[in-house]
């Protein structure tokens, strides 16, 4: 079973609307969680990174939250733009050996 | 600033042909280097990682091999490609300072025909 589960697998949203992506993980012990944005045919680019003590981290219109107790994270996109169309990947690092567990990604399509 | 170069961007190769994908990092020394494969609808799969010149660790048994001839150069190879080797290959680097910070190249789309 994958240690990082993301939902929804894909979604279509209208330009200007908000959306929230979910990431649930079972990695333990936990070190940090990172959200990446991957444009089609490109490498992933880091959006945010959160450690155990951080609940919220923002990067422009992207806001990530972390609940380390329930092992859940979310990525909220505000006022979506066409350029937000991409796959958003949740990556969780295990404490101690820094092993990474990758989610399969949330595929977001923003339409005008 | 640090940059990572990966080439070629796309590659179409026949079954049974050899493969060589190259990745170089600039602006840092002694990085940890990684090769990942990303299949459609699946998460990134770690293939190889290297913590230094000539030091290669393989994560999964496969038809591929990796080499690190220089500190900032990482090469992914195969002697004979299989159809199942098709995919999107990503090189990445990080350094052992602070929270793990993984930086990716722009990938190589390999199609084996």
gemmi code that builds the backbone of each chain (N, CA, C; Angstrom):
import gemmi

chains = {
    "A": [
        ("UNK", (0.851, -1.182, 0.000), (0.000, 0.000, 0.000), (0.882, 1.225, 0.000)),
        ("UNK", (0.529, 2.197, -0.867), (1.318, 3.409, -0.942), (1.267, 4.152, 0.374)),
        ("UNK", (2.399, 4.696, 0.786), (2.446, 5.410, 2.050), (1.923, 6.831, 1.939)),
        ("UNK", (1.711, 7.307, 0.726), (1.178, 8.646, 0.505), (0.031, 8.541, -0.489)),
        ("UNK", (-1.143, 8.924, -0.044), (-2.327, 8.867, -0.880), (-2.854, 10.272, -1.128)),
        ("UNK", (-3.099, 10.586, -2.401), (-3.589, 11.907, -2.746), (-4.971, 11.811, -3.360)),
        ("UNK", (-5.773, 12.828, -3.071), (-7.116, 12.884, -3.651), (-7.512, 14.340, -3.857)),
        ("UNK", (-8.350, 14.633, -4.855), (-8.799, 13.697, -5.876), (-7.676, 13.380, -6.864)),
        ("UNK", (-7.826, 12.326, -7.609), (-6.808, 11.971, -8.600), (-6.705, 13.068, -9.654)),
        ("UNK", (-7.851, 13.600, -10.053), (-7.862, 14.680, -11.030), (-9.086, 15.548, -10.807)),
        ("UNK", (-8.984, 16.790, -11.206), (-10.128, 17.678, -11.133), (-9.998, 18.791, -12.149)),
        ("UNK", (-11.162, 19.288, -12.552), (-11.243, 20.394, -13.496), (-11.918, 21.556, -12.785)),
        ("UNK", (-11.302, 22.723, -12.838), (-11.878, 23.884, -12.172), (-11.887, 25.074, -13.125)),
        ("UNK", (-12.814, 25.978, -12.880), (-12.909, 27.183, -13.697), (-11.870, 28.206, -13.239)),
        ("UNK", (-11.333, 28.901, -14.177), (-10.381, 29.968, -13.876), (-10.990, 30.944, -12.866)),
        ("UNK", (-10.193, 31.295, -11.873), (-10.664, 32.216, -10.846), (-11.225, 31.541, -9.607)),
        ("UNK", (-11.550, 30.252, -9.718), (-12.094, 29.529, -8.565), (-10.968, 28.983, -7.693)),
        ("UNK", (-11.352, 28.588, -6.478), (-10.408, 27.988, -5.546), (-10.538, 26.467, -5.577)),
        ("UNK", (-9.497, 25.779, -5.162), (-9.598, 24.320, -5.024), (-8.655, 23.859, -3.918)),
        ("UNK", (-8.948, 22.685, -3.384), (-8.140, 22.114, -2.313), (-7.783, 20.678, -2.652)),
        ("UNK", (-6.507, 20.372, -2.527), (-5.991, 19.032, -2.797), (-5.606, 18.382, -1.468)),
        ("UNK", (-5.841, 17.086, -1.370), (-5.599, 16.380, -0.126), (-4.460, 15.382, -0.233)),
        ("UNK", (-3.727, 15.242, 0.876), (-2.636, 14.270, 0.955), (-2.703, 13.602, 2.323)),
        ("UNK", (-2.867, 12.297, 2.352), (-2.832, 11.523, 3.586), (-1.615, 10.604, 3.544)),
        ("UNK", (-0.932, 10.497, 4.658), (0.291, 9.694, 4.655), (0.365, 8.803, 5.882)),
        ("UNK", (1.169, 7.772, 5.775), (1.391, 6.859, 6.904), (2.858, 6.786, 7.283)),
        ("UNK", (3.696, 7.589, 6.610), (5.135, 7.571, 6.872), (5.400, 7.890, 8.334)),
        ("UNK", (6.249, 7.090, 8.955), (6.580, 7.283, 10.361), (7.971, 6.728, 10.638)),
        ("UNK", (8.769, 7.417, 11.429), (8.542, 8.739, 11.970), (8.638, 9.824, 10.894)),
        ("UNK", (7.891, 10.873, 11.111), (7.746, 11.931, 10.117), (8.869, 12.948, 10.256)),
        ("UNK", (9.366, 13.414, 9.105), (10.364, 14.477, 9.117), (9.801, 15.753, 8.499)),
        ("UNK", (9.415, 15.688, 7.245), (8.846, 16.874, 6.609), (7.970, 16.465, 5.434)),
        ("UNK", (7.170, 17.408, 4.986), (6.257, 17.165, 3.868), (6.411, 18.315, 2.895)),
        ("UNK", (6.504, 17.944, 1.638), (6.698, 18.952, 0.593), (5.659, 18.774, -0.501)),
        ("UNK", (5.176, 19.889, -1.017), (4.311, 19.879, -2.189), (5.119, 20.361, -3.392)),
        ("UNK", (4.999, 19.607, -4.484), (5.653, 19.975, -5.739), (4.586, 20.232, -6.801)),
        ("UNK", (4.922, 21.135, -7.715), (4.099, 21.360, -8.897), (4.882, 20.844, -10.108)),
        ("UNK", (4.218, 20.007, -10.914), (4.879, 19.467, -12.096), (4.066, 19.795, -13.340)),
        ("UNK", (4.605, 20.681, -14.158), (3.988, 20.967, -15.449), (4.236, 19.790, -16.389)),
        ("UNK", (3.349, 19.621, -17.351), (3.458, 18.499, -18.292), (4.812, 18.511, -18.984)),
        ("UNK", (5.501, 17.376, -18.930), (6.778, 17.248, -19.607), (7.936, 17.948, -18.933)),
        ("UNK", (7.733, 18.382, -17.702), (8.795, 19.076, -16.973), (9.065, 18.364, -15.652)),
        ("UNK", (10.157, 18.752, -14.993), (10.444, 18.201, -13.687), (9.638, 18.900, -12.602)),
        ("UNK", (9.404, 18.236, -11.485), (8.664, 18.856, -10.374), (9.439, 20.033, -9.783)),
        ("UNK", (8.677, 21.046, -9.363), (9.255, 22.226, -8.730), (8.631, 22.385, -7.355)),
        ("UNK", (9.458, 22.625, -6.355), (8.962, 22.704, -4.987), (8.097, 23.951, -4.778)),
        ("UNK", (6.960, 23.751, -4.102), (6.083, 24.863, -3.724), (6.251, 25.222, -2.253)),
        ("UNK", (6.134, 24.221, -1.395), (6.238, 24.450, 0.046), (6.892, 23.245, 0.700)),
        ("UNK", (7.481, 23.479, 1.854), (7.971, 22.402, 2.702), (7.574, 22.706, 4.133)),
        ("UNK", (7.087, 21.710, 4.838), (6.666, 21.887, 6.226), (7.261, 20.801, 7.098)),
        ("UNK", (7.744, 21.227, 8.255), (8.239, 20.277, 9.237), (7.151, 19.998, 10.261)),
        ("UNK", (7.475, 19.198, 11.239), (6.482, 18.702, 12.204), (5.747, 19.834, 12.914)),
        ("UNK", (6.453, 20.898, 13.212), (5.865, 21.959, 14.043), (5.102, 23.017, 13.259)),
        ("UNK", (5.105, 22.899, 11.940), (4.450, 23.911, 11.121), (3.068, 23.460, 10.689)),
        ("UNK", (2.093, 24.341, 10.812), (0.719, 24.018, 10.445), (0.325, 24.578, 9.082)),
        ("UNK", (0.898, 25.719, 8.747), (0.517, 26.400, 7.509), (1.747, 27.027, 6.869)),
        ("UNK", (1.794, 26.939, 5.537), (2.872, 27.585, 4.796), (2.308, 28.087, 3.475)),
        ("UNK", (2.596, 29.327, 3.157), (2.053, 29.913, 1.933), (3.159, 30.255, 0.949)),
        ("UNK", (2.795, 30.172, -0.314), (3.692, 30.567, -1.403), (2.800, 31.199, -2.466)),
        ("UNK", (2.631, 32.520, -2.356), (1.741, 33.198, -3.289), (0.307, 32.734, -3.111)),
        ("UNK", (-0.293, 32.238, -4.190), (-1.682, 31.774, -4.127), (-1.792, 30.329, -3.638)),
        ("UNK", (-0.692, 29.726, -3.301), (-0.685, 28.356, -2.780), (-0.525, 28.394, -1.266)),
        ("UNK", (-1.412, 27.692, -0.568), (-1.315, 27.570, 0.882), (-1.402, 26.101, 1.271)),
        ("UNK", (-0.379, 25.645, 1.953), (-0.355, 24.256, 2.396), (-0.620, 24.199, 3.897)),
        ("UNK", (-1.342, 23.181, 4.321), (-1.582, 22.949, 5.746), (-1.093, 21.560, 6.105)),
        ("UNK", (-0.767, 21.396, 7.356), (-0.293, 20.099, 7.845), (-0.882, 19.815, 9.213)),
        ("UNK", (-1.456, 18.645, 9.365), (-1.899, 18.139, 10.663), (-1.111, 16.852, 10.916)),
        ("UNK", (-0.035, 16.986, 11.682), (0.841, 15.834, 11.905), (0.183, 14.774, 12.790)),
        ("UNK", (-0.829, 15.166, 13.550), (-1.512, 14.195, 14.401), (-2.351, 13.229, 13.566)),
        ("UNK", (-3.075, 13.797, 12.607), (-3.917, 12.954, 11.745), (-3.184, 12.532, 10.481)),
        ("UNK", (-1.970, 13.011, 10.309), (-1.157, 12.677, 9.146), (-1.866, 13.094, 7.856)),
        ("UNK", (-2.276, 14.353, 7.841), (-2.960, 14.879, 6.670), (-2.386, 16.234, 6.289)),
        ("UNK", (-2.366, 16.479, 4.997), (-1.954, 17.778, 4.486), (-2.888, 18.172, 3.362)),
        ("UNK", (-3.002, 19.463, 3.153), (-3.799, 19.950, 2.038), (-3.056, 21.073, 1.342)),
        ("UNK", (-3.351, 21.237, 0.080), (-2.821, 22.348, -0.699), (-3.994, 23.103, -1.288)),
        ("UNK", (-4.100, 24.363, -0.912), (-5.204, 25.193, -1.376), (-4.701, 26.164, -2.426)),
        ("UNK", (-5.385, 26.180, -3.548), (-5.047, 27.119, -4.621), (-6.135, 28.174, -4.673)),
        ("UNK", (-5.737, 29.404, -4.519), (-6.685, 30.520, -4.498), (-6.710, 31.218, -5.855)),
        ("UNK", (-7.912, 31.562, -6.295), (-8.073, 32.319, -7.540), (-7.269, 31.689, -8.662)),
        ("UNK", (-7.618, 30.488, -9.011), (-6.815, 29.694, -9.946), (-6.613, 30.397, -11.284)),
        ("UNK", (-5.461, 30.140, -11.871), (-5.110, 30.684, -13.182), (-4.834, 29.520, -14.127)),
        ("UNK", (-4.875, 29.813, -15.414), (-4.646, 28.761, -16.396), (-3.286, 28.091, -16.185)),
        ("UNK", (-2.321, 28.871, -15.720), (-0.981, 28.331, -15.495), (-0.907, 27.380, -14.302)),
        ("UNK", (-1.976, 27.301, -13.532), (-2.011, 26.354, -12.418), (-2.289, 24.934, -12.898)),
        ("UNK", (-2.643, 24.774, -14.162), (-2.867, 23.434, -14.707), (-1.564, 22.644, -14.630)),
        ("UNK", (-1.587, 21.575, -13.850), (-0.365, 20.802, -13.589), (-0.719, 19.632, -12.702)),
        ("UNK", (0.282, 18.820, -12.420), (0.141, 17.765, -11.425), (0.800, 18.245, -10.134)),
        ("UNK", (0.132, 18.048, -9.016), (0.651, 18.480, -7.723), (0.978, 17.226, -6.911)),
        ("UNK", (2.240, 17.127, -6.532), (2.745, 15.905, -5.912), (3.095, 16.163, -4.454)),
        ("UNK", (2.607, 15.282, -3.607), (2.889, 15.346, -2.165), (4.039, 14.377, -1.879)),
        ("UNK", (5.057, 14.849, -1.191), (6.234, 14.031, -0.890), (6.508, 14.098, 0.606)),
        ("UNK", (6.606, 12.950, 1.234), (6.815, 12.888, 2.681), (8.166, 12.243, 2.961)),
        ("UNK", (8.911, 12.875, 3.850), (10.242, 12.389, 4.212), (10.198, 11.708, 5.567)),
        ("UNK", (10.873, 10.552, 5.646), (10.950, 9.817, 6.910), (12.115, 10.333, 7.717)),
        ("UNK", (11.871, 10.538, 8.985), (12.920, 11.019, 9.885), (13.994, 9.956, 10.083)),
        ("UNK", (15.240, 10.399, 10.027), (16.345, 9.491, 10.296), (17.123, 9.124, 9.054)),
        ("UNK", (16.446, 8.578, 8.053), (17.152, 8.206, 6.832), (16.759, 9.058, 5.638)),
        ("UNK", (15.846, 10.007, 5.885), (15.420, 10.923, 4.826), (14.857, 10.203, 3.604)),
        ("UNK", (14.367, 8.996, 3.795), (13.714, 8.293, 2.693), (12.457, 9.054, 2.309)),
        ("UNK", (12.206, 9.126, 1.007), (11.056, 9.872, 0.496), (9.963, 8.935, 0.011)),
        ("UNK", (8.732, 9.301, 0.327), (7.565, 8.589, -0.196), (6.776, 9.576, -1.038)),
        ("UNK", (6.478, 9.185, -2.275), (5.811, 10.076, -3.224), (4.355, 9.670, -3.404)),
        ("UNK", (3.480, 10.671, -3.438), (2.129, 10.419, -3.890), (2.085, 10.351, -5.398)),
        ("UNK", (0.945, 9.906, -5.933), (0.810, 9.793, -7.384), (0.444, 11.121, -8.039)),
        ("UNK", (0.088, 12.093, -7.215), (-0.192, 13.411, -7.749), (-1.675, 13.702, -7.906)),
        ("UNK", (-2.007, 14.966, -7.833), (-3.348, 15.453, -8.160), (-3.233, 16.189, -9.481)),
        ("UNK", (-3.964, 15.723, -10.491), (-3.922, 16.374, -11.798), (-4.987, 17.463, -11.835)),
        ("UNK", (-4.543, 18.703, -11.945), (-5.461, 19.849, -11.960), (-5.492, 20.455, -13.363)),
        ("UNK", (-6.702, 20.664, -13.856), (-6.883, 21.340, -15.143), (-7.753, 22.563, -14.901)),
        ("UNK", (-7.221, 23.722, -15.221), (-7.962, 24.973, -15.085), (-8.456, 25.389, -16.466)),
        ("UNK", (-9.753, 25.613, -16.566), (-10.345, 25.982, -17.860), (-10.894, 27.400, -17.800)),
        ("UNK", (-10.839, 28.104, -18.929), (-11.299, 29.507, -18.927), (-12.818, 29.586, -18.849)),
    ],
    "B": [
        ("UNK", (24.096, 30.381, -8.225), (22.955, 29.538, -7.889), (23.151, 28.156, -8.512)),
        ("UNK", (22.448, 27.203, -7.920), (22.593, 25.838, -8.390), (21.651, 25.561, -9.554)),
        ("UNK", (22.134, 24.814, -10.521), (21.298, 24.402, -11.644), (21.572, 22.944, -11.957)),
        ("UNK", (20.595, 22.319, -12.551), (20.735, 20.920, -12.941), (20.357, 20.793, -14.409)),
        ("UNK", (21.189, 20.110, -15.152), (20.972, 19.931, -16.582), (20.775, 18.455, -16.874)),
        ("UNK", (19.779, 18.178, -17.665), (19.490, 16.797, -17.999), (19.214, 16.735, -19.503)),
        ("UNK", (19.810, 15.759, -20.164), (19.583, 15.630, -21.614), (19.757, 14.193, -22.081)),
        ("UNK", (19.120, 13.836, -23.204), (18.265, 14.714, -24.021), (16.885, 14.888, -23.390)),
        ("UNK", (16.085, 15.788, -23.914), (14.744, 16.008, -23.397), (13.806, 14.882, -23.845)),
        ("UNK", (13.973, 14.427, -25.063), (13.175, 13.313, -25.566), (14.082, 12.368, -26.333)),
        ("UNK", (13.681, 11.095, -26.321), (14.494, 10.081, -26.977), (13.600, 8.927, -27.407)),
        ("UNK", (13.773, 8.509, -28.649), (13.063, 7.336, -29.153), (14.112, 6.322, -29.573)),
        ("UNK", (14.046, 5.149, -28.972), (15.060, 4.138, -29.212), (14.391, 2.792, -29.511)),
        ("UNK", (14.971, 1.992, -30.394), (14.411, 0.659, -30.648), (14.774, -0.308, -29.532)),
        ("UNK", (13.954, -1.322, -29.393), (14.236, -2.385, -28.424), (15.604, -2.997, -28.729)),
        ("UNK", (16.370, -3.239, -27.672), (17.669, -3.865, -27.826), (18.809, -2.879, -28.027)),
        ("UNK", (18.504, -1.615, -28.201), (19.558, -0.618, -28.390), (20.077, -0.138, -27.030)),
        ("UNK", (21.286, 0.443, -27.004), (21.809, 0.944, -25.720), (21.220, 2.308, -25.372)),
        ("UNK", (21.432, 2.689, -24.115), (20.910, 3.964, -23.619), (21.957, 4.669, -22.787)),
        ("UNK", (22.003, 5.985, -22.924), (22.836, 6.792, -22.047), (22.159, 8.138, -21.837)),
        ("UNK", (21.726, 8.386, -20.605), (21.134, 9.672, -20.224), (22.098, 10.350, -19.267)),
        ("UNK", (22.306, 11.644, -19.474), (23.283, 12.344, -18.658), (22.649, 13.458, -17.840)),
        ("UNK", (23.217, 13.655, -16.682), (22.729, 14.683, -15.770), (23.949, 15.350, -15.134)),
        ("UNK", (23.961, 16.680, -15.131), (25.042, 17.395, -14.463), (24.456, 18.491, -13.578)),
        ("UNK", (25.138, 18.742, -12.486), (24.717, 19.760, -11.533), (25.799, 20.824, -11.464)),
        ("UNK", (25.384, 22.078, -11.395), (26.318, 23.187, -11.278), (26.011, 24.005, -10.023)),
        ("UNK", (27.033, 24.603, -9.460), (26.827, 25.516, -8.351), (26.819, 24.881, -6.981)),
        ("UNK", (27.179, 23.600, -6.896), (27.255, 22.947, -5.601), (28.319, 21.862, -5.678)),
        ("UNK", (28.784, 21.418, -4.547), (29.781, 20.355, -4.548), (29.295, 19.204, -3.675)),
        ("UNK", (29.737, 18.023, -4.031), (29.395, 16.805, -3.314), (27.891, 16.644, -3.095)),
        ("UNK", (27.092, 16.818, -4.136), (25.650, 16.622, -3.962), (25.305, 15.139, -3.901)),
        ("UNK", (24.161, 14.827, -3.323), (23.561, 13.510, -3.484), (22.778, 13.555, -4.795)),
        ("UNK", (22.944, 12.538, -5.612), (22.297, 12.523, -6.923), (21.346, 11.333, -7.028)),
        ("UNK", (20.266, 11.537, -7.759), (19.211, 10.535, -7.848), (18.712, 10.391, -9.284)),
        ("UNK", (18.326, 9.171, -9.638), (17.566, 8.917, -10.855), (16.209, 8.350, -10.462)),
        ("UNK", (15.155, 8.998, -10.974), (13.787, 8.536, -10.766), (13.150, 8.211, -12.105)),
        ("UNK", (12.179, 7.311, -12.068), (11.341, 7.057, -13.236), (9.897, 7.337, -12.856)),
        ("UNK", (9.206, 7.974, -13.770), (7.813, 8.324, -13.527), (6.971, 7.723, -14.639)),
        ("UNK", (6.149, 6.762, -14.291), (5.245, 6.158, -15.254), (3.894, 6.858, -15.165)),
        ("UNK", (3.155, 6.847, -16.244), (1.864, 7.528, -16.292), (0.952, 7.008, -15.184)),
        ("UNK", (0.376, 7.935, -14.400), (-0.563, 7.559, -13.360), (0.067, 6.930, -12.130)),
        ("UNK", (1.370, 6.991, -12.072), (2.059, 6.403, -10.920), (3.002, 7.426, -10.311)),
        ("UNK", (3.357, 7.187, -9.060), (4.294, 8.088, -8.395), (5.714, 7.877, -8.879)),
        ("UNK", (6.581, 8.781, -8.484), (7.987, 8.646, -8.847), (8.610, 7.427, -8.169)),
        ("UNK", (9.371, 6.683, -8.934), (10.048, 5.506, -8.417), (11.547, 5.761, -8.407)),
        ("UNK", (12.166, 5.628, -7.244), (13.607, 5.817, -7.144), (14.322, 4.635, -7.777)),
        ("UNK", (15.220, 4.914, -8.722), (15.996, 3.870, -9.392), (17.391, 3.737, -8.777)),
        ("UNK", (18.102, 4.842, -8.703), (19.463, 4.838, -8.184), (19.715, 6.114, -7.390)),
        ("UNK", (20.628, 6.034, -6.437), (21.102, 7.243, -5.804), (22.587, 7.106, -5.520)),
        ("UNK", (23.247, 8.255, -5.415), (24.694, 8.273, -5.232), (25.064, 9.369, -4.249)),
        ("UNK", (25.888, 9.022, -3.277), (26.341, 10.007, -2.290), (27.765, 10.487, -2.581)),
        ("UNK", (28.392, 9.914, -3.607), (29.738, 10.353, -3.953), (30.220, 9.680, -5.217)),
        ("UNK", (31.367, 10.128, -5.707), (31.941, 9.567, -6.939), (32.093, 8.059, -6.804)),
        ("UNK", (31.596, 7.358, -7.795), (31.743, 5.905, -7.824), (30.848, 5.151, -6.861)),
        ("UNK", (30.035, 5.851, -6.078), (29.155, 5.204, -5.097), (27.733, 5.209, -5.634)),
        ("UNK", (27.235, 4.031, -5.967), (25.907, 3.898, -6.548), (25.110, 2.896, -5.745)),
        ("UNK", (23.892, 3.265, -5.403), (22.976, 2.341, -4.737), (21.771, 2.145, -5.636)),
        ("UNK", (21.391, 0.891, -5.808), (20.254, 0.568, -6.653), (19.057, 0.226, -5.788)),
        ("UNK", (17.913, 0.788, -6.137), (16.715, 0.564, -5.340), (15.895, -0.625, -5.819)),
        ("UNK", (15.891, -0.836, -7.105), (15.067, -1.919, -7.645), (15.864, -2.681, -8.692)),
        ("UNK", (15.684, -3.995, -8.746), (16.361, -4.751, -9.814), (15.765, -4.380, -11.162)),
        ("UNK", (16.615, -4.200, -12.139), (16.095, -3.723, -13.416), (17.146, -3.862, -14.499)),
        ("UNK", (16.760, -3.382, -15.662), (17.589, -3.479, -16.843), (18.525, -2.287, -16.966)),
        ("UNK", (18.575, -1.426, -15.980), (19.336, -0.192, -16.079), (20.506, -0.208, -15.111)),
        ("UNK", (21.475, 0.675, -15.366), (22.594, 0.862, -14.449), (22.906, 2.356, -14.382)),
        ("UNK", (23.653, 2.726, -13.363), (24.017, 4.138, -13.205), (25.492, 4.234, -12.880)),
        ("UNK", (26.073, 5.383, -13.218), (27.474, 5.632, -12.902), (27.654, 7.095, -12.541)),
        ("UNK", (28.663, 7.357, -11.740), (28.978, 8.721, -11.339), (30.484, 8.905, -11.529)),
        ("UNK", (30.890, 9.250, -12.728), (32.314, 9.391, -13.010), (32.934, 10.658, -12.430)),
        ("UNK", (32.125, 11.688, -12.213), (32.601, 12.929, -11.611), (31.633, 13.368, -10.521)),
        ("UNK", (32.085, 14.301, -9.685), (31.298, 14.709, -8.519), (29.907, 15.188, -8.892)),
        ("UNK", (29.783, 15.902, -10.031), (28.501, 16.496, -10.373), (27.924, 15.921, -11.658)),
        ("UNK", (28.275, 14.691, -11.978), (27.785, 14.042, -13.183), (27.206, 12.686, -12.837)),
        ("UNK", (26.005, 12.434, -13.332), (25.314, 11.182, -13.041), (24.767, 10.658, -14.362)),
        ("UNK", (25.045, 9.405, -14.661), (24.672, 8.835, -15.954), (23.802, 7.609, -15.740)),
        ("UNK", (22.742, 7.528, -16.506), (21.847, 6.370, -16.497), (22.037, 5.614, -17.806)),
        ("UNK", (22.261, 4.296, -17.716), (22.604, 3.529, -18.916), (21.841, 2.223, -18.988)),
        ("UNK", (21.828, 1.708, -20.197), (21.338, 0.350, -20.418), (22.083, -0.228, -21.616)),
        ("UNK", (22.374, -1.511, -21.557), (23.041, -2.152, -22.692), (22.021, -2.534, -23.768)),
        ("UNK", (20.844, -2.958, -23.316), (19.791, -3.368, -24.253), (18.440, -2.947, -23.707)),
        ("UNK", (17.816, -1.997, -24.347), (16.541, -1.478, -23.866), (15.397, -2.469, -24.077)),
        ("UNK", (14.471, -2.444, -23.136), (13.238, -3.216, -23.228), (12.067, -2.251, -23.430)),
        ("UNK", (10.959, -2.773, -23.935), (9.775, -1.932, -24.092), (9.360, -1.319, -22.745)),
        ("UNK", (9.524, -2.103, -21.688), (9.102, -1.652, -20.358), (9.980, -0.549, -19.796)),
        ("UNK", (11.075, -0.234, -20.485), (11.932, 0.862, -20.034), (11.390, 2.235, -20.447)),
        ("UNK", (10.368, 2.245, -21.268), (9.756, 3.530, -21.657), (9.243, 4.258, -20.420)),
        ("UNK", (9.412, 5.566, -20.414), (8.935, 6.347, -19.285), (9.586, 7.710, -19.245)),
        ("UNK", (9.303, 8.425, -18.172), (9.848, 9.766, -17.973), (10.894, 9.657, -16.878)),
        ("UNK", (12.147, 9.975, -17.215), (13.259, 9.816, -16.289), (13.687, 11.175, -15.758)),
        ("UNK", (13.785, 11.236, -14.456), (14.128, 12.486, -13.795), (15.394, 12.326, -12.971)),
        ("UNK", (16.296, 13.273, -13.147), (17.482, 13.357, -12.317), (17.221, 14.393, -11.230)),
        ("UNK", (17.755, 14.190, -10.046), (17.554, 15.136, -8.960), (18.796, 15.188, -8.087)),
        ("UNK", (18.922, 16.300, -7.347), (20.054, 16.429, -6.442), (19.608, 17.048, -5.128)),
        ("UNK", (20.393, 16.802, -4.098), (20.176, 17.431, -2.819), (21.496, 17.444, -2.060)),
        ("UNK", (21.539, 18.209, -0.988), (22.701, 18.208, -0.113), (22.229, 17.890, 1.301)),
        ("UNK", (23.082, 17.335, 2.091), (22.693, 16.916, 3.434), (22.762, 18.066, 4.413)),
        ("UNK", (21.977, 19.110, 4.164), (21.926, 20.238, 5.098), (20.486, 20.669, 5.267)),
        ("UNK", (20.001, 20.689, 6.495), (18.641, 21.138, 6.748), (17.617, 20.132, 6.250)),
        ("UNK", (16.350, 20.547, 6.205), (15.323, 19.638, 5.680), (15.677, 19.224, 4.269)),
        ("UNK", (15.371, 17.989, 3.956), (15.720, 17.470, 2.650), (15.151, 18.362, 1.558)),
        ("UNK", (15.980, 18.801, 0.666), (15.579, 19.727, -0.388), (15.945, 19.112, -1.715)),
        ("UNK", (15.010, 18.505, -2.359), (15.237, 17.766, -3.590), (14.910, 18.647, -4.784)),
        ("UNK", (15.894, 18.780, -5.681), (15.734, 19.613, -6.872), (15.804, 18.719, -8.100)),
        ("UNK", (14.826, 18.872, -8.985), (14.725, 18.007, -10.147), (15.182, 18.696, -11.422)),
        ("UNK", (15.696, 17.875, -12.341), (15.908, 18.330, -13.701), (14.592, 18.303, -14.454)),
        ("UNK", (14.625, 18.652, -15.723), (13.396, 18.716, -16.515), (13.027, 17.393, -17.172)),
        ("UNK", (13.805, 16.382, -16.936), (13.396, 15.053, -17.350), (13.723, 14.690, -18.787)),
        ("UNK", (13.726, 13.383, -19.039), (13.891, 12.825, -20.384), (12.727, 11.885, -20.645)),
        ("UNK", (12.017, 12.147, -21.729), (10.928, 11.254, -22.136), (11.510, 10.198, -23.052)),
        ("UNK", (11.574, 8.960, -22.562), (12.126, 7.851, -23.333), (11.005, 6.974, -23.865)),
        ("UNK", (11.007, 6.769, -25.153), (10.060, 5.849, -25.782), (10.838, 4.743, -26.466)),
        ("UNK", (10.583, 3.526, -26.029), (11.246, 2.370, -26.632), (10.255, 1.715, -27.586)),
        ("UNK", (10.658, 1.574, -28.852), (9.729, 1.067, -29.876), (10.117, -0.328, -30.372)),
    ],
}
model = gemmi.Model(1)
for chain_id, residues in chains.items():
    chain = gemmi.Chain(chain_id)
    for i, (resn, *xyz) in enumerate(residues, 1):
        res = gemmi.Residue()
        res.name, res.seqid = resn, gemmi.SeqId(i, " ")
        for name, pos in zip(("N", "CA", "C"), xyz):
            atom = gemmi.Atom()
            atom.name, atom.element = name, gemmi.Element(name[0])
            atom.pos, atom.b_iso = gemmi.Position(*pos), 0.0
            res.add_atom(atom)
        chain.add_residue(res)
    model.add_chain(chain)
structure = gemmi.Structure()
structure.add_model(model)
structure.setup_entities()
